[in-house]
Amino acid sequence: MPRLLVLSTSTRPTSLGRPLAAWVTETARAHDGFSPVPADLAEIALPLLDEPEPAASGTYVHQHTRDWSATVGAADAVLFVMPMYNGGFSAPLKNAVDYLYAEWKDKPVGLLTYSAGPTGGAPAATMLRPVLARLGCRTAEHSPAVAGINALVGEGGFTAPEGLTDEVTALLDELAKLAAQEPTVSA
């Protein structure tokens, strides 16, 4: 079964994305199209990019980079559970993306955003798409956005609003199709 890396991309100690990412992981497990593997950028703890060589060289001197490379490389698809900060995606997410190059090529990627406000963080996904395209990722078109995250997380974890399970299932279906397709070779 294809491996889906479900990556919580906020590094804040009080991140509401962690309970959401846990819910997404369980939803992916129930979907039965993937073997979900949860990960958290806060636990991965990448420093600001500190590799002496460009990522395109594939030469990694630091163990944290080799570990991150192995994590992304082992995934058949990646689903970013990402907050919106000041209208965009977070610096730790950009840093994590920039650490690698070849590992992203042709990787199916899904984006699920969240925010306290009414956009659900959708502008963050809009900003990240060109970065992922530049790296050659095959980014799913369907991109759920969870608005009002503060009201959805409590002592019992994340409570999905009406319709979110269907939206995430549609994203997982799209990721499964992308993962099953052979990447297109451009001339």
Phi and psi restraints in degrees (value plus and minus 20) as a CYANA .aco file:
   2 PRO   PHI     -81.1   -41.1
   2 PRO   PSI     123.6   163.6
   3 ARG   PHI    -110.8   -70.8
   3 ARG   PSI     107.9   147.9
   4 LEU   PHI    -131.0   -91.0
   4 LEU   PSI      95.4   135.4
   5 LEU   PHI    -101.5   -61.5
   5 LEU   PSI      95.0   135.0
   6 VAL   PHI    -119.6   -79.6
   6 VAL   PSI      86.5   126.5
   7 LEU   PHI    -127.9   -87.9
   7 LEU   PSI      94.3   134.3
   8 SER   PHI     -97.4   -57.4
   8 SER   PSI     100.0   140.0
   9 THR   PHI    -122.2   -82.2
   9 THR   PSI     -21.2    18.8
  10 SER   PHI    -106.6   -66.6
  10 SER   PSI     120.1   160.1
  11 THR   PHI    -125.7   -85.7
  11 THR   PSI     -14.6    25.4
  12 ARG   PHI     -85.5   -45.5
  12 ARG   PSI     118.9   158.9
  13 PRO   PHI     -81.1   -41.1
  13 PRO   PSI     -47.8    -7.8
  14 THR   PHI    -124.5   -84.5
  14 THR   PSI       4.1    44.1
  15 SER   PHI     -76.4   -36.4
  15 SER   PSI     108.4   148.4
  16 LEU   PHI    -101.6   -61.6
  16 LEU   PSI     -27.1    12.9
  17 GLY   PHI     -92.0   -52.0
  17 GLY   PSI     -45.6    -5.6
  18 ARG   PHI     -83.2   -43.2
  18 ARG   PSI     -69.2   -29.2
  19 PRO   PHI     -83.4   -43.4
  19 PRO   PSI     -55.1   -15.1
  20 LEU   PHI     -84.7   -44.7
  20 LEU   PSI     -65.2   -25.2
  21 ALA   PHI     -82.8   -42.8
  21 ALA   PSI     -57.0   -17.0
  22 ALA   PHI     -83.4   -43.4
  22 ALA   PSI     -61.7   -21.7
  23 TRP   PHI     -84.1   -44.1
  23 TRP   PSI     -62.6   -22.6
  24 VAL   PHI     -81.5   -41.5
  24 VAL   PSI     -61.9   -21.9
  25 THR   PHI     -79.7   -39.7
  25 THR   PSI     -65.3   -25.3
  26 GLU   PHI     -87.1   -47.1
  26 GLU   PSI     -57.2   -17.2
  27 THR   PHI     -84.3   -44.3
  27 THR   PSI     -60.3   -20.3
  28 ALA   PHI     -86.4   -46.4
  28 ALA   PSI     -57.1   -17.1
  29 ARG   PHI     -83.0   -43.0
  29 ARG   PSI     -62.5   -22.5
  30 ALA   PHI     -90.9   -50.9
  30 ALA   PSI     -46.8    -6.8
  31 HIS   PHI     -82.2   -42.2
  31 HIS   PSI     -54.1   -14.1
  32 ASP   PHI      50.7    90.7
  32 ASP   PSI      -5.1    34.9
  33 GLY   PHI    -119.1   -79.1
  33 GLY   PSI     -31.6     8.4
  34 PHE   PHI    -162.3  -122.3
  34 PHE   PSI     140.2   180.2
  35 SER   PHI    -121.4   -81.4
  35 SER   PSI      80.4   120.4
  36 PRO   PHI     -95.8   -55.8
  36 PRO   PSI     120.3   160.3
  37 VAL   PHI    -144.2  -104.2
  37 VAL   PSI      89.6   129.6
  38 PRO   PHI     -98.5   -58.5
  38 PRO   PSI     126.5   166.5
  39 ALA   PHI    -169.0  -129.0
  39 ALA   PSI     137.8   177.8
  40 ASP   PHI    -155.7  -115.7
  40 ASP   PSI     102.1   142.1
  41 LEU   PHI     -79.5   -39.5
  41 LEU   PSI     -47.9    -7.9
  42 ALA   PHI     -85.1   -45.1
  42 ALA   PSI     -59.3   -19.3
  43 GLU   PHI     -96.9   -56.9
  43 GLU   PSI     -53.4   -13.4
  44 ILE   PHI     -86.2   -46.2
  44 ILE   PSI     -55.7   -15.7
  45 ALA   PHI      33.8    73.8
  45 ALA   PSI      30.9    70.9
  46 LEU   PHI     -89.8   -49.8
  46 LEU   PSI     111.0   151.0
  47 PRO   PHI     -91.2   -51.2
  47 PRO   PSI     149.9   189.9
  48 LEU   PHI     -74.7   -34.7
  48 LEU   PSI     122.0   162.0
  49 LEU   PHI     -60.1   -20.1
  49 LEU   PSI      97.1   137.1
  50 ASP   PHI    -147.7  -107.7
  50 ASP   PSI      -2.6    37.4
  51 GLU   PHI     -99.9   -59.9
  51 GLU   PSI     115.1   155.1
  52 PRO   PHI     -91.8   -51.8
  52 PRO   PSI     -45.5    -5.5
  53 GLU   PHI    -123.2   -83.2
  53 GLU   PSI     132.9   172.9
  54 PRO   PHI     -82.2   -42.2
  54 PRO   PSI     129.5   169.5
  55 ALA   PHI     -78.7   -38.7
  55 ALA   PSI     -52.5   -12.5
  56 ALA   PHI     -81.8   -41.8
  56 ALA   PSI     -41.2    -1.2
  57 SER   PHI     -92.4   -52.4
  57 SER   PSI     -45.2    -5.2
  58 GLY   PHI      53.2    93.2
  58 GLY   PSI     -11.6    28.4
  59 THR   PHI    -116.4   -76.4
  59 THR   PSI      89.6   129.6
  60 TYR   PHI    -135.2   -95.2
  60 TYR   PSI     102.6   142.6
  61 VAL   PHI    -113.7   -73.7
  61 VAL   PSI     -44.4    -4.4
  62 HIS   PHI    -115.8   -75.8
  62 HIS   PSI     120.7   160.7
  63 GLN   PHI     -82.1   -42.1
  63 GLN   PSI     -55.9   -15.9
  64 HIS   PHI     -83.1   -43.1
  64 HIS   PSI     -52.6   -12.6
  65 THR   PHI     -93.1   -53.1
  65 THR   PSI     -62.7   -22.7
  66 ARG   PHI     -82.1   -42.1
  66 ARG   PSI     -59.4   -19.4
  67 ASP   PHI     -85.3   -45.3
  67 ASP   PSI     -63.9   -23.9
  68 TRP   PHI     -83.8   -43.8
  68 TRP   PSI     -62.1   -22.1
  69 SER   PHI     -79.0   -39.0
  69 SER   PSI     -64.0   -24.0
  70 ALA   PHI     -85.5   -45.5
  70 ALA   PSI     -58.1   -18.1
  71 THR   PHI     -83.7   -43.7
  71 THR   PSI     -69.6   -29.6
  72 VAL   PHI     -90.6   -50.6
  72 VAL   PSI     -61.2   -21.2
  73 GLY   PHI     -82.4   -42.4
  73 GLY   PSI     -51.8   -11.8
  74 ALA   PHI     -97.9   -57.9
  74 ALA   PSI     -35.2     4.8
  75 ALA   PHI    -103.7   -63.7
  75 ALA   PSI     119.3   159.3
  76 ASP   PHI    -105.2   -65.2
  76 ASP   PSI     -39.5     0.5
  77 ALA   PHI    -178.5  -138.5
  77 ALA   PSI     137.5   177.5
  78 VAL   PHI    -149.3  -109.3
  78 VAL   PSI     117.2   157.2
  79 LEU   PHI    -140.7  -100.7
  79 LEU   PSI      92.4   132.4
  80 PHE   PHI    -103.5   -63.5
  80 PHE   PSI     104.3   144.3
  81 VAL   PHI    -121.4   -81.4
  81 VAL   PSI      84.3   124.3
  82 MET   PHI    -149.2  -109.2
  82 MET   PSI     116.5   156.5
  83 PRO   PHI    -102.5   -62.5
  83 PRO   PSI     147.0   187.0
  84 MET   PHI    -128.7   -88.7
  84 MET   PSI     105.4   145.4
  85 TYR   PHI    -137.1   -97.1
  85 TYR   PSI     103.3   143.3
  86 ASN   PHI      30.4    70.4
  86 ASN   PSI      18.9    58.9
  87 GLY   PHI      65.6   105.6
  87 GLY   PSI     -17.6    22.4
  88 GLY   PHI    -160.7  -120.7
  88 GLY   PSI    -192.9  -152.9
  89 PHE   PHI    -106.2   -66.2
  89 PHE   PSI     144.6   184.6
  90 SER   PHI     -99.1   -59.1
  90 SER   PSI     132.7   172.7
  91 ALA   PHI     -81.4   -41.4
  91 ALA   PSI     -61.6   -21.6
  92 PRO   PHI     -80.6   -40.6
  92 PRO   PSI     -53.8   -13.8
  93 LEU   PHI     -87.7   -47.7
  93 LEU   PSI     -65.4   -25.4
  94 LYS   PHI     -81.0   -41.0
  94 LYS   PSI     -61.5   -21.5
  95 ASN   PHI     -80.0   -40.0
  95 ASN   PSI     -66.2   -26.2
  96 ALA   PHI     -83.6   -43.6
  96 ALA   PSI     -59.9   -19.9
  97 VAL   PHI     -85.1   -45.1
  97 VAL   PSI     -63.9   -23.9
  98 ASP   PHI     -88.4   -48.4
  98 ASP   PSI     -41.0    -1.0
  99 TYR   PHI     -81.5   -41.5
  99 TYR   PSI     -48.3    -8.3
 100 LEU   PHI    -141.7  -101.7
 100 LEU   PSI     144.8   184.8
 101 TYR   PHI    -158.3  -118.3
 101 TYR   PSI     -89.9   -49.9
 102 ALA   PHI     -80.0   -40.0
 102 ALA   PSI     -51.0   -11.0
 103 GLU   PHI     -83.7   -43.7
 103 GLU   PSI     -43.9    -3.9
 104 TRP   PHI    -107.3   -67.3
 104 TRP   PSI     -41.6    -1.6
 105 LYS   PHI     -76.9   -36.9
 105 LYS   PSI     103.8   143.8
 106 ASP   PHI      45.2    85.2
 106 ASP   PSI      -9.8    30.2
 107 LYS   PHI     -94.4   -54.4
 107 LYS   PSI     105.1   145.1
 108 PRO   PHI     -87.1   -47.1
 108 PRO   PSI     110.7   150.7
 109 VAL   PHI    -152.0  -112.0
 109 VAL   PSI     114.7   154.7
 110 GLY   PHI    -133.3   -93.3
 110 GLY   PSI     129.2   169.2
 111 LEU   PHI    -142.3  -102.3
 111 LEU   PSI     103.7   143.7
 112 LEU   PHI    -145.3  -105.3
 112 LEU   PSI      97.1   137.1
 113 THR   PHI    -127.3   -87.3
 113 THR   PSI     143.2   183.2
 114 TYR   PHI    -171.3  -131.3
 114 TYR   PSI     134.6   174.6
 115 SER   PHI    -180.6  -140.6
 115 SER   PSI     147.0   187.0
 116 ALA   PHI     -93.7   -53.7
 116 ALA   PSI     -45.5    -5.5
 117 GLY   PHI    -110.6   -70.6
 117 GLY   PSI    -192.7  -152.7
 118 PRO   PHI     -95.7   -55.7
 118 PRO   PSI     -36.6     3.4
 119 THR   PHI     -99.0   -59.0
 119 THR   PSI     -37.2     2.8
 120 GLY   PHI      46.1    86.1
 120 GLY   PSI      -5.4    34.6
 121 GLY   PHI      65.1   105.1
 121 GLY   PSI     -12.0    28.0
 122 ALA   PHI     -73.3   -33.3
 122 ALA   PSI     -56.6   -16.6
 123 PRO   PHI     -79.8   -39.8
 123 PRO   PSI     -48.4    -8.4
 124 ALA   PHI     -85.2   -45.2
 124 ALA   PSI     -61.6   -21.6
 125 ALA   PHI     -84.6   -44.6
 125 ALA   PSI     -60.8   -20.8
 126 THR   PHI     -79.4   -39.4
 126 THR   PSI     -60.0   -20.0
 127 MET   PHI     -92.3   -52.3
 127 MET   PSI     -52.5   -12.5
 128 LEU   PHI     -98.5   -58.5
 128 LEU   PSI     -48.4    -8.4
 129 ARG   PHI     -72.6   -32.6
 129 ARG   PSI     -66.6   -26.6
 130 PRO   PHI     -84.1   -44.1
 130 PRO   PSI     -52.9   -12.9
 131 VAL   PHI     -84.0   -44.0
 131 VAL   PSI     -67.1   -27.1
 132 LEU   PHI     -86.0   -46.0
 132 LEU   PSI     -57.1   -17.1
 133 ALA   PHI     -83.2   -43.2
 133 ALA   PSI     -60.3   -20.3
 134 ARG   PHI     -81.0   -41.0
 134 ARG   PSI     -53.1   -13.1
 135 LEU   PHI    -103.6   -63.6
 135 LEU   PSI     -26.1    13.9
 136 GLY   PHI      66.2   106.2
 136 GLY   PSI      -3.7    36.3
 137 CYS   PHI     -89.3   -49.3
 137 CYS   PSI     132.9   172.9
 138 ARG   PHI    -124.1   -84.1
 138 ARG   PSI      72.6   112.6
 139 THR   PHI    -106.8   -66.8
 139 THR   PSI     110.1   150.1
 140 ALA   PHI     -81.3   -41.3
 140 ALA   PSI     122.3   162.3
 141 GLU   PHI     -93.9   -53.9
 141 GLU   PSI     -59.7   -19.7
 142 HIS   PHI     -90.7   -50.7
 142 HIS   PSI     109.3   149.3
 143 SER   PHI    -162.8  -122.8
 143 SER   PSI      70.8   110.8
 144 PRO   PHI     -82.3   -42.3
 144 PRO   PSI     126.1   166.1
 145 ALA   PHI    -148.8  -108.8
 145 ALA   PSI     105.2   145.2
 146 VAL   PHI    -121.9   -81.9
 146 VAL   PSI      87.1   127.1
 147 ALA   PHI    -106.1   -66.1
 147 ALA   PSI     133.5   173.5
 148 GLY   PHI      41.9    81.9
 148 GLY   PSI      22.3    62.3
 149 ILE   PHI     -76.0   -36.0
 149 ILE   PSI     -53.9   -13.9
 150 ASN   PHI     -77.4   -37.4
 150 ASN   PSI     -57.0   -17.0
 151 ALA   PHI    -101.0   -61.0
 151 ALA   PSI     -28.8    11.2
 152 LEU   PHI    -121.8   -81.8
 152 LEU   PSI     -27.4    12.6
 153 VAL   PHI    -136.4   -96.4
 153 VAL   PSI     108.9   148.9
 154 GLY   PHI    -164.7  -124.7
 154 GLY   PSI    -184.0  -144.0
 155 GLU   PHI     -75.8   -35.8
 155 GLU   PSI     -53.2   -13.2
 156 GLY   PHI    -106.9   -66.9
 156 GLY   PSI     -14.0    26.0
 157 GLY   PHI      81.6   121.6
 157 GLY   PSI    -167.0  -127.0
 158 PHE   PHI    -115.2   -75.2
 158 PHE   PSI     114.0   154.0
 159 THR   PHI    -132.2   -92.2
 159 THR   PSI      94.9   134.9
 160 ALA   PHI     -90.5   -50.5
 160 ALA   PSI     112.6   152.6
 161 PRO   PHI     -91.9   -51.9
 161 PRO   PSI     144.0   184.0
 162 GLU   PHI     -76.4   -36.4
 162 GLU   PSI     112.4   152.4
 163 GLY   PHI      72.2   112.2
 163 GLY   PSI     -37.9     2.1
 164 LEU   PHI     -87.1   -47.1
 164 LEU   PSI     -58.6   -18.6
 165 THR   PHI     -78.7   -38.7
 165 THR   PSI     -62.0   -22.0
 166 ASP   PHI     -85.0   -45.0
 166 ASP   PSI     -60.0   -20.0
 167 GLU   PHI     -85.1   -45.1
 167 GLU   PSI     -63.5   -23.5
 168 VAL   PHI     -88.2   -48.2
 168 VAL   PSI     -57.8   -17.8
 169 THR   PHI     -81.7   -41.7
 169 THR   PSI     -61.1   -21.1
 170 ALA   PHI     -82.9   -42.9
 170 ALA   PSI     -60.1   -20.1
 171 LEU   PHI     -84.0   -44.0
 171 LEU   PSI     -64.8   -24.8
 172 LEU   PHI     -83.2   -43.2
 172 LEU   PSI     -58.9   -18.9
 173 ASP   PHI     -80.7   -40.7
 173 ASP   PSI     -64.2   -24.2
 174 GLU   PHI     -85.1   -45.1
 174 GLU   PSI     -63.0   -23.0
 175 LEU   PHI     -82.2   -42.2
 175 LEU   PSI     -60.0   -20.0
 176 ALA   PHI     -82.0   -42.0
 176 ALA   PSI     -61.0   -21.0
 177 LYS   PHI     -85.0   -45.0
 177 LYS   PSI     -63.4   -23.4
 178 LEU   PHI     -83.1   -43.1
 178 LEU   PSI     -59.9   -19.9
 179 ALA   PHI     -87.3   -47.3
 179 ALA   PSI     -50.1   -10.1
 180 ALA   PHI    -101.8   -61.8
 180 ALA   PSI     -40.1    -0.1
 181 GLN   PHI    -101.1   -61.1
 181 GLN   PSI     127.1   167.1
 182 GLU   PHI     -94.6   -54.6
 182 GLU   PSI     117.3   157.3
 183 PRO   PHI     -83.0   -43.0
 183 PRO   PSI     126.5   166.5
 184 THR   PHI    -100.6   -60.6
 184 THR   PSI     119.4   159.4
 185 VAL   PHI    -118.7   -78.7
 185 VAL   PSI     102.5   142.5
 186 SER   PHI    -116.2   -76.2
 186 SER   PSI     125.7   165.7
